């Protein structure tokens, strides 16, 4: 198919479905079609830039785009039109990708459900009575409903992996420092990551190679070689050693989630993997301190930007309340969070001395119903936001790479995600394991009934 044909097909899906799912905040069909014709002309005349040339990719609307609005899902930035692109946008353009539009998100990425009070909620393509997760919910819904071939999102406490799992797509949070955050409206700088969502592991691998690399404008960026991730997927998996955490990750799970994860573990055994328990004793105690640290950093950004408290009435109530909490975090508590984070990183380092990667559920529950505030999991009542973030935030605390891949469905047809966690800057192993599992199963071929 030509770029013009691909883009036309995606635009038709957006025209058909966005009024129902509300995955996009901004799309300019005329400009997108013009870019598609340009890409087609370049390819015909031998100027092929690679596997993303002419491919339509969506962007979460907290990623700056020159001359295109970037709202961060907020009322405060509803008229903001940047003059510069984010680093990842320039990388995608250099690779020939066509930016199809800007996707909906939780306000300022500060949420786990994409129930946006300013632009309306994004709905889950598998069941429009349910949340797609967040904060990159628009990105995940767009990919799941074939309204984009892939999308970029951001992940501070699971905001790529949560919606990917709930919408039945693949989502990767790379290692902290692998992909530049320059030009991304931050939530909490110490925990923010930029990554890719797509329908297959191969697609994620292709996008990651395009956006990864050192950037002097991001103080967290690390100068590391960027492998050819797609090529690495073709190599034999061998007999990987996979860890199953003794603590935390398997303790409070919906029974259908547990059953699906157990089946995925057995699949890896059939693929030749060695499985063993690993100990992560400090993960549980890191949750609350690092939540407080994230609150403090988020509030600091909004104070320094002059938004809060000066324009407090322009925030949604939930975001405003969290910013107020962040203003009260003590410096001693903030520093304590990073001291505990060192212990958590040491736990993972010790575990990776004996295993190549760690398997875990992505989220402990299926997609919750819209506007439900709490869920019961195995006789344990927990706030929805806490439940969705719980198994993801440790990977933001450590900065380790983590991917979610579809691994089954509930009896009511809701997707379930398997999380694979790897060593720092070893996205190659994480992607190879995810690809091997994907090749051995059929989950990624299924499409939402709502679309």
C-alpha positions in Angstrom: 0.0 0.0 0.0 1.1 3.5 -0.7 1.4 6.1 2.1 -1.7 7.9 0.7 -3.7 4.7 0.9 -2.6 3.9 4.4 -3.3 7.5 5.6 -6.7 7.5 3.9 -7.7 4.2 5.7 -6.6 5.6 9.1 -8.4 8.9 8.5 -11.6 7.0 7.6 -11.3 5.1 10.9 -10.9 8.3 12.8 -13.9 9.8 11.0 -16.0 6.8 11.8 -14.9 6.1 15.4 -13.5 9.2 17.1 -17.0 10.7 17.8 -17.6 7.6 19.9 -14.3 6.8 21.5 -12.9 10.4 21.8 -9.3 9.2 21.3 -8.1 12.3 19.5 -8.1 15.9 20.5 -6.6 17.2 17.3 -6.4 15.9 13.7 -5.8 18.0 10.5 -6.8 15.6 7.6 -5.7 18.0 4.8 -2.2 18.4 6.2 -1.9 14.7 6.9 -2.9 13.8 3.3 -0.5 16.4 2.0 2.3 14.8 4.0 1.3 11.3 2.7 1.6 12.5 -0.9 5.0 14.0 -0.1 6.2 10.7 1.4 4.8 8.7 -1.6 6.7 11.0 -4.0 9.9 10.6 -2.1 9.6 6.8 -2.0 8.8 6.5 -5.7 11.9 8.6 -6.5 14.2 6.4 -4.4 14.4 8.5 -1.3 13.2 5.8 1.1 14.0 6.7 4.7 13.1 3.3 6.3 10.2 1.4 7.8 8.4 4.4 9.2 8.4 6.4 5.9 4.8 7.3 5.2 3.5 5.5 8.3 0.8 7.5 10.3 1.7 7.7 14.0 -0.3 9.5 16.7 1.2 11.6 19.6 -0.1 12.0 23.1 -1.0 15.6 23.4 1.6 16.5 26.0 4.4 16.1 23.4 5.2 19.5 21.8 4.5 19.9 18.1 5.6 23.1 16.2 2.7 25.0 14.8 0.2 22.4 16.1 -1.7 22.9 19.4 -0.4 21.0 22.5 -2.9 21.2 25.3 -1.7 18.5 27.7 -5.4 17.8 28.1 -5.8 21.0 30.1 -7.8 24.2 30.0 -4.7 26.1 30.9 -2.9 25.2 27.7 -5.9 24.9 25.4 -4.6 27.7 23.1 -0.9 26.8 23.4 0.8 26.4 20.0 4.6 25.5 20.4 7.3 27.0 18.1 9.5 23.9 18.5 9.1 20.2 18.3 9.9 17.7 21.0 13.0 15.6 20.4 11.0 12.5 19.6 8.8 14.4 17.1 11.9 15.5 15.2 13.2 11.9 15.3 9.9 10.6 13.9 9.9 13.2 11.1 13.4 12.4 10.2 12.4 8.7 9.9 9.6 9.8 7.5 6.7 9.2 9.8 3.4 11.1 9.3 2.0 12.6 12.5 -1.7 11.7 12.2 -2.9 13.7 15.3 -2.7 14.4 19.0 -4.4 12.0 21.4 -6.5 12.6 24.5 -5.0 12.1 27.9 -5.6 12.7 31.6 -5.2 16.4 32.4 -1.5 17.1 32.5 -1.0 13.3 32.5 -2.2 13.3 36.1 -4.5 10.3 36.1 -4.9 6.6 35.3 -8.3 6.6 33.5 -8.3 9.4 30.8 -11.6 10.7 32.2 -10.7 14.2 31.0 -13.1 16.9 32.3 -12.0 19.5 29.7 -12.0 17.4 26.5 -14.3 14.6 27.5 -13.4 11.0 28.5 -11.8 8.5 26.1 -13.7 5.2 26.0 -12.3 1.7 25.8 -12.8 0.2 22.3 -13.4 -3.2 23.8 -16.3 -1.9 25.9 -17.3 1.7 25.8 -18.8 1.5 29.3 -15.2 1.1 30.6 -12.1 3.1 30.9 -9.2 2.7 28.5 -6.8 3.4 31.4 -4.4 6.4 31.4 -2.9 8.7 31.3 -2.1 7.8 27.6 -5.6 6.4 27.1 -6.2 8.2 23.8 -3.0 6.7 22.4 -4.0 3.2 23.4 -7.6 3.5 22.2 -6.4 4.9 18.9 -4.0 2.0 18.3 -6.5 -0.7 19.5 -9.2 0.7 17.2 -6.8 0.9 14.2 -7.1 4.7 14.3 -3.3 4.8 14.2 -0.6 2.3 13.3 1.3 3.3 16.5 1.4 6.1 19.0 3.8 7.7 21.4 2.8 8.1 25.1 4.4 9.0 28.4 4.8 6.9 31.5 5.3 8.3 35.0 3.6 5.6 37.0 2.4 3.2 34.3 0.7 5.6 31.9 1.8 3.7 28.8 1.5 0.2 30.2 -1.8 0.6 32.0 -3.8 1.7 28.9 -1.9 -0.7 26.7 -2.9 -3.6 28.9 -6.6 -2.4 29.2 -6.9 -1.9 25.5 -5.1 -5.0 24.4 -2.1 -3.5 22.7 1.7 -3.6 23.2 3.2 -0.8 25.2 6.9 -0.2 26.1 8.4 2.0 28.8 12.1 2.2 27.9 14.9 2.6 30.4 15.1 6.1 31.9 17.5 8.0 29.7 17.0 5.9 26.6 14.5 8.3 25.0 14.7 12.1 25.5 11.9 13.9 27.4 12.9 17.3 25.9 9.8 19.0 24.6 7.4 16.9 26.7 5.1 18.6 29.3 6.3 16.9 32.4 4.4 15.3 35.2 7.2 14.3 37.6 10.6 14.6 36.0 12.4 11.9 38.0 9.9 9.3 36.9 8.8 10.5 33.4 9.5 8.3 30.3 8.5 8.5 26.7 7.7 5.3 24.8 5.7 3.6 22.1 2.3 1.8 21.8 1.5 -0.4 18.8 -0.4 -3.6 17.9 2.7 -5.8 17.7 6.1 -6.0 19.4 7.8 -5.6 16.0 6.1 -2.3 15.5 7.1 -1.1 18.9 10.7 -2.1 18.2 10.7 -0.1 14.9 9.4 3.0 16.6 11.8 2.7 19.6 14.8 2.7 17.3 13.5 5.8 15.6 13.0 7.8 18.8 15.9 6.5 21.0 19.2 8.2 21.3 21.2 10.8 23.3 20.0 14.3 23.6 22.1 17.0 25.3 18.9 19.0 26.0 17.6 16.4 28.4 19.7 16.2 31.5 18.5 12.6 32.1 19.5 11.4 28.7 22.2 8.7 28.6 24.7 8.3 25.7 24.3 4.6 24.8 24.4 2.8 21.4 20.9 2.2 20.0 20.5 -1.4 18.8 18.6 -2.5 15.7 15.7 -3.8 17.9 13.7 -5.2 15.0 16.7 -7.2 13.7 17.3 -8.6 17.1 13.8 -10.1 17.2 14.9 -12.6 14.5 17.5 -14.2 16.7 16.9 -17.5 18.5 15.4 -17.0 22.0 17.6 -19.7 23.5 16.8 -20.8 27.1 16.1 -17.6 29.0 16.1 -17.4 32.8 12.9 -15.7 33.9 12.1 -14.5 37.4 8.8 -14.6 39.3 8.6 -12.2 42.2 8.0 -13.7 45.6 6.7 -10.4 47.0 4.2 -7.7 45.9 3.4 -8.4 42.2 1.2 -11.5 42.7 -0.3 -10.8 46.1 -3.6 -9.0 45.3 -4.9 -10.0 41.9 -8.3 -10.5 40.2 -8.7 -14.2 39.7 -9.1 -14.0 35.9 -5.9 -11.9 35.7 -4.0 -14.5 37.8 -5.3 -17.4 35.6 -4.2 -15.6 32.4 -0.7 -14.8 33.8 -0.3 -18.4 35.0 -1.1 -19.5 31.4 1.5 -17.1 30.0 4.1 -18.4 32.4 3.4 -21.9 31.2 3.8 -20.7 27.6 7.3 -19.5 28.4 8.1 -22.8 29.9 7.0 -24.5 26.7 9.3 -22.1 24.8 12.2 -23.4 26.8 12.5 -20.8 29.6 13.8 -21.6 33.0 11.6 -20.1 35.8 12.7 -19.3 39.3 11.4 -17.1 42.2 13.2 -13.8 42.9 13.1 -11.7 46.0 12.2 -8.0 45.8 11.7 -7.2 49.5 11.7 -3.4 49.4 9.2 -2.8 46.6 6.1 -2.7 48.8 7.6 -0.1 51.1 8.6 2.2 48.2 5.0 2.8 47.0 3.8 5.5 49.3 7.1 7.5 49.6 7.5 7.6 45.8 3.9 8.6 45.3 4.7 11.6 47.6 7.8 12.4 45.7 5.9 12.4 42.4 3.2 14.7 44.0 6.0 17.1 45.0 7.6 17.2 41.6 4.3 17.7 39.8 3.4 20.6 42.1 6.8 22.1 41.7 6.5 22.2 37.9 3.1 23.9 38.0 4.3 26.4 40.6 7.4 27.3 38.6 5.3 27.6 35.4 3.0 30.1 37.2 -0.1 27.9 36.8 -0.6 26.9 40.4 -2.0 28.2 42.6 -2.6 31.4 40.4 -5.0 29.5 38.0 -6.2 26.8 40.4 -9.8 27.2 39.4 -8.9 26.2 35.8 -7.8 22.7 36.8 -10.1 19.7 37.2 -10.9 18.9 40.8 -8.9 15.7 41.0 -5.7 17.4 39.6 -6.1 20.4 41.7 -6.4 18.3 44.8 -3.2 16.4 44.0 -1.3 19.6 43.4 -2.5 20.8 46.8 -1.2 17.5 48.3 2.1 18.0 46.5 2.6 21.5 48.1 2.5 19.9 51.5 5.1 17.2 51.0 8.1 17.6 53.4 11.6 17.8 52.1 12.5 14.9 54.5 9.8 12.7 53.0 10.9 13.6 49.4 14.5 12.6 50.2 13.3 9.5 52.0 11.6 8.3 48.8 14.9 8.4 46.8 16.7 6.6 49.6 14.1 3.8 49.5 14.4 3.8 45.7 18.1 2.9 46.0 17.0 -0.2 48.0 14.5 -1.1 45.3 17.1 -0.8 42.5 19.4 -3.0 44.5 16.6 -5.6 44.8 16.3 -5.7 41.1 20.1 -5.8 40.5 20.3 -8.8 42.8 17.5 -10.5 41.0 19.1 -9.9 37.6 22.2 -11.6 38.7 20.4 -14.9 38.3 17.6 -14.1 35.7 17.4 -12.3 32.3 14.0 -10.7 32.9 11.1 -10.7 35.4 7.5 -11.6 34.6 4.5 -10.0 36.3 0.9 -8.8 35.7 0.6 -5.4 34.2 -2.5 -4.4 36.1 -4.3 -6.4 38.8 -7.8 -5.8 37.4 -9.6 -5.7 34.0 -10.7 -2.3 32.6 -12.9 -0.7 35.3 -16.2 0.9 34.5 -16.2 4.6 33.8 -16.2 6.8 36.9 -16.0 3.9 39.3 -13.8 5.1 42.2 -13.0 1.8 43.9 -12.8 -1.9 43.0 -12.9 -5.1 45.1 -10.0 -7.5 44.4 -10.0 -10.8 46.2 -12.1 -9.3 49.1 -9.8 -6.3 49.2 -11.3 -2.9 48.3 -8.8 -0.5 46.6 -9.2 2.8 44.8 -9.1 2.3 41.0 -6.2 4.7 40.6 -4.1 2.9 43.2 -4.9 -0.5 41.7 -4.0 0.5 38.2 -0.7 2.1 39.2 0.4 -0.4 41.8 2.3 -2.9 39.7 3.7 -0.3 37.3 5.2 2.4 39.5 8.2 0.3 40.7 9.6 0.3 37.2 9.3 4.1 37.1 11.1 4.3 40.5 14.0 2.1 39.2 13.9 3.4 35.6 14.1 -0.2 34.3 12.5 -1.1 30.9 9.1 -2.8 31.0 6.8 -3.9 28.3 3.2 -5.1 28.4 1.8 -7.6 25.8 -1.7 -9.0 25.5 -2.0 -12.4 27.2 -5.7 -13.2 27.3 -9.2 -12.0 27.9 -11.7 -12.1 30.8 -15.0 -14.0 30.4 -16.6 -10.7 29.4 -14.0 -10.0 26.7 -11.7 -7.5 28.4 -8.0 -7.6 27.6 -5.3 -8.8 30.1 -1.7 -7.7 29.9 1.6 -9.5 30.8 4.5 -7.3 32.0 8.1 -8.2 31.2 10.7 -6.2 33.1 14.4 -6.1 32.1 17.8 -4.9 33.0 18.7 -1.2 32.4 19.2 -0.5 28.7 18.4 -4.1 27.8 15.3 -3.4 25.8 16.5 -5.9 23.3 15.9 -8.8 25.7 12.6 -7.5 26.8 11.4 -7.1 23.2 12.7 -10.5 22.2 10.9 -12.2 25.0 7.7 -10.3 24.3 8.0 -11.1 20.6 8.5 -14.8 21.3 5.4 -15.0 23.4 3.4 -13.0 20.8 4.5 -15.4 18.1 3.4 -18.4 20.3 -0.1 -17.0 20.9 -2.9 -15.4 19.0 -4.0 -12.6 21.3 -2.6 -9.8 19.2 -4.7 -10.8 16.2 -8.0 -10.0 18.0 -9.7 -6.6 17.4 -12.3 -4.8 19.6 -15.9 -5.8 19.0 -16.9 -2.2 19.6 -15.1 -1.1 16.4 
